[in-house]
Amino acid sequence: MPIKVYKPTIASRRKSSVDAFSDITKFEPEKSLIKKIQKKSGRNNQGRITVRHQGGGVKQFYRLVDFKQPNYDMEATVLAIEYDPNRGPRIALIEHTDGVKAYILCPADLNVGDKVMSSMQKIEAKVGNRMPLKDIPVGLFIYNIELTPGKGGQLVRGAGLSAQLAGMEGNYAQVRLPSGEIRGILKECTASVGVMGNPDRRLIRWGKAGRMRLRGIKPTVKGKNMNPVDHPHGGGEGHNPIGQKRGPQTIYGKTAMGVRTRTPGKWSNKFIIKPRKGKLR
């Protein structure tokens, strides 16, 4: 996905960029594969804000992306590559031989007219094909990985991401995740072969607050710009530092930045063969 940079005719255009959408082949979504979504604006069922800095945003439909691909051993043809406003990567509209259409996550190098297949047996390990981890050759890059057999892909679904199948040991496959963590996943779990598309999304510079509001993200105010009653960093004269604190804190007074947030002794620690960034938990 190329990035388009405009001539800086105004201050907010300077150093900002947009998605060129040159890889999109269809601009209207499939009506049978969309549904309305209600915006929560970070509020719970009582109307109280539980997630800050959310609200507004452009109205959009939710695309019913198939993360399981349960139509096994049935070849599907890629009809179009579409934009999904709810996620970073592109989605591909496919049609199976029985006429059923579906949306799937679009990997890099998948084009209109290509054939993809999902199977619980060993099939050709080409881009877009989905099969159990035990049938994928070691060393290949994979995405949309299951953690529980039959539940659907949960890992490696972001733009430009990929994991690598590092090896097999017993009932588990060793998968190197984008964070560097090597994790044991049941060999019966399925994954798709390839690398997630739209890798240049991370290079977009949004340029101004207005574009963030269109995305549903409200402005964030620094804690040291607040009053002491509103934030632990607040108070003082002018643009002062955070004071005599041991380190940065959240608005709720908890230590922030660089603190391990994973629960000690979590049940899934036994599946982590090598933690991310070489750190022990």
N, C-alpha and C positions, 0 to 999 in steps of 0.2 A: 504494500500500500504506500504510494508516494504521499509526501506531505507538501502542501501548497503554501507558499509564503507570499503575502500581498505586499504591494508597495506601501510603505508607511505614510499614508496621507494624513493620518491622525495619530495621536500619541498611543492609543490603545492598540493600534495595528503594528506598532514597532515591536519587533522580536516575537510577534505572535504568529501562529500557523494554524492551518485547518486540514482536515482530511480531504483528499482530492476525490475520493470515491470512484477512481478510475477502474477498479476491479469489480464494481457492481454491475450486474447484467439485468437486474429486474428491480424496479423501484417501488412497486406496490406489493404489499404482502398478500399471501394466499388467504382468502377470507375464511376458509374452513380451518385454518391453523392459527387463528388469533383469538384473543379474548380481552375483555376490559380488565384493567387493574385499578384498584382504589388506592390512592395515595394516602399514606399514614402520617407523613410529615414528622416522623420520629415520635409519635404519640401512641400510648397504649389504649386499652378499651375504656379507661377512665378519662381520657383526654389529657393526661399528663405527659410531658416531654420526658422520654426515656433515652432518646438518642438526640444529641444536640446538633445544630447546624444543618437540619434537613427541612425542606419545605419548598413550595412552588414547583417549578419545573414545567417543561412542555408536556402536554398530554400525549400519551403514547399507548399503543396496544402491546400486549404481551404475546410474544411468539412462542407457540407450544413446541419447544425443542425436544426431540426424542433423545434422551440420554441413555436409554436401554438398548434401542434398536432390536426389538424381539422378533422381527420377521426373519427368522433364520433360513439360511441356504436359499435365499431369494435375491436374485440380482436386482440392483436398483440403478437407475440412470440419473445423473445430475442434470436437473432442468435449468437451474439458475443459481447465481450467487447473490445473496441479498444482505442488506444492512440490518442489523438488529440494534435498536436504541437501548436495549436493556443489558448489553454486554459488549465487551471490547472486540472479540473476534467476529468474523463474518459467519453467516449461516448459509447452508446449502439446501436448496429445495430438491428433494429426490422423489422419484416415482418408481415403485416396485413393479414387477411384472404383472401383478394382479390389479394394478391401477391405483393402489393406495399411495397417497402422497404424505411426506413427512419432512420436517426440518431436522437437520443434524448440524453439529458444529463443523465448520469448514476448515480443514487443515491447509497448510501451504501446498502449492502445486496441484491442487484439485481444481479441475476446470469443467466447464459445461460440456456435457457429452460423455464424461468419464463414467465408468461402472464401479460401483462399490457393493460390498456384500458383508453381511453379518452372519456368523456361524459359531456353533459350539464345538465344531471340529476344526482340524487344521486345514486352512485354506492359504491361498497365495498371500504373502505378507507384503502387500502393496499399499500405497497411501490411501487412507480412507477405510480400509477393511478392518473389521472388528472380530476378535476371537479371544478365547481364554489366554491368560498369560503363559500357561504351560505350552501352548502351541506357537508362541511368538519366538523367533530366533533371538538368542542372547545378543545384546549390543544394539538392538534397534531402538529408535526413539518412539515413544508412545504418548498418548494423551487420553483424556476422558476416562480415567481409571476407576474401576469399582473398588470399594472397600468391603462390601458385603455382596456375595454372589446373588445376582438377580435384582439388586436395588437400583442399579443405574450408576453411571459415572459420577464421581464426586471430586476427584483430584485432577489437577492440571487441565483446567478449562479456560484459562485466561489467554489473552492475545499474546502470541509469540512464545508461549511456554511449551516445554516438552520435558518428559522424564525419560530415563534410559533404563532398559532392562539389564541389570548388572549380573544376574546369575540365578541359579535355582539351588535350593537346599531343602530337602524334605518336602513338606506340603506347602512350602512358601516360596514365592519368587522375590528376589531382592531387587528393589526398584530404587534408583537414584532420582530423587525429586529435584525440582528446580532450586530449592533452598540449599541443596547439598546433602540433605539428610538421606540416608539409605534405610529403607523401611521394608519389612517383610509383609507381603500381601499374599493371601491364599491364591494358589495357582488356578483355582476355578473362576476367579474374578476375571472379567473381560476388560479389554482396553482396545483402543483404536490405534492403528499404525500411522505414524507421521508426526509432524510438528504443527502446533496451532498456528493458524494464519494471522494476518494483520500485525506483524511484529513492529511496525513503525508507530503504532499507536502511542507508545510511551514517549515518543519524540514530540508530540503535539504540545505547544505552549499556548495556553488558553488566553493569555493576554490581558483580560479584564474581568472584573467581578461579574459583569452582566452575563457573560457566557457561562460562568459557574452557576448563576441563578437559573439559567435555562436548563441546566443539568439537575437542578433540585438541591444544590449545595448553597447554604447560606453563609455569610461571612463569619470568620472566626476572629475574635478579639484576643489579644495577648493578655495573659493574666496580670502582668505588671502594669498594664494600662488601666486596671480596674481599681476599685476601692478595697480596703482590707476586709470589708464585710462580704465581698463578692468572690474573692479568690485569695488563696494563701500567698500569692506573689504580689498582691495589691498594696497600695499605699506609697508613701514617700513623696518627695518633691521631684517633679519632672520625670524623666525616663530612667528611673533607678533600677538597679539589679534586684534580684529576688531577696536579698537580705542575708541574714545569718542562718540560712537553712542548709542542711547537709546536701541537698540536691533539688532538682526540679520536682514539683508536685502537681497533681491534677487539681481540678476545681474542688474535688471532694477530699483533698488532703492526703491522697495516697502517693507514694513515690512513683515517679514517671521516668521514662527515657533510660534504657539500658537495664531495666529490672526484668528478671525472669518471671513470666506470667503463667507459665505452665504449672499445673498443680503437681506438687511433689508426690511421687508414688502413684501416679495415674495408671489406671489399669492397662492402657495401651502402650506404656513404656516398654513392655516386653517385645513389642514388634519393631522398635527402633534399634537397628543394628549399629548405625553410626549417626550421632546427632548432627544437626546442621552447624556449619561453621566450626566443626571440630570441638564444640563445647559439650561438657558433660552436664546432664541435668540431675 
